[in-house]
Amino acid sequence: MSKIISHLKENWIKNVFETIVVVTDVFGAFLLNNWNEQNKLKKQAVEVPEELVDEFKINRVEVNKFIA
C-alpha cells in the first residue's frame, strides 16, 4: 500500500492530467449522446405531423370514394 501511495506522490501531475482527460472524455461522450438524441426528437417532431397529414389525405379520398 505504501508503494502505491509513494508512486502516486511521485507522479501526481501525470495522474491529475490523466484524470482530467478521462473526465473530459466521458463528459464529451454524454454531450454528444444528448445532442444526438435531441436531433432525433426534432426530426421526429417534423416527420410525424407530415405522416398524419398524408394519412388524412388518403383517408379522405377513400371516404369520398365510399360516399360516391
C-alpha positions in Angstrom: 0.0 0.0 0.0 2.8 2.4 0.8 4.4 1.7 -2.6 1.2 2.7 -4.3 1.0 5.9 -2.3 4.6 6.8 -2.9 4.2 6.1 -6.6 1.1 8.4 -6.7 3.0 11.1 -4.9 5.9 10.9 -7.4 3.7 11.1 -10.4 0.9 13.3 -9.2 1.0 15.7 -12.1 0.7 12.8 -14.6 -2.2 11.3 -12.5 -4.1 14.5 -12.3 -3.7 15.1 -16.1 -4.9 11.6 -16.8 -7.9 12.0 -14.5 -8.8 15.3 -16.2 -8.6 13.7 -19.7 -10.8 10.8 -18.7 -13.4 13.0 -17.0 -13.4 15.3 -20.1 -13.8 12.4 -22.5 -16.7 11.0 -20.5 -18.4 14.4 -20.3 -17.9 14.9 -24.0 -19.5 11.5 -24.7 -22.5 12.4 -22.7 -22.8 15.7 -24.5 -22.6 14.0 -27.9 -25.2 11.5 -26.9 -27.6 14.2 -25.7 -27.1 16.2 -28.9 -27.8 13.1 -31.0 -31.0 12.4 -29.0 -32.2 16.0 -29.4 -31.6 15.8 -33.1 -33.6 12.6 -33.4 -36.5 14.2 -31.4 -36.5 17.3 -33.6 -36.6 15.2 -36.8 -39.4 13.0 -35.4 -41.4 16.2 -34.4 -41.3 17.2 -38.1 -41.9 13.7 -39.6 -44.9 12.6 -37.5 -47.2 15.5 -38.4 -46.3 15.2 -42.1 -47.2 11.5 -42.0 -50.5 12.3 -40.2 -51.4 14.8 -42.9 -50.6 12.3 -45.7 -52.7 9.6 -43.9 -55.6 12.1 -43.5 -55.5 12.9 -47.3 -55.5 9.2 -48.2 -58.4 8.5 -45.8 -60.4 11.5 -47.1 -60.0 10.1 -50.7 -61.2 6.7 -49.5 -64.2 8.2 -47.7 -65.2 10.2 -50.7 -65.0 7.1 -52.9 -67.2 5.2 -50.4 -69.7 8.0 -50.3 -69.9 8.3 -54.1 
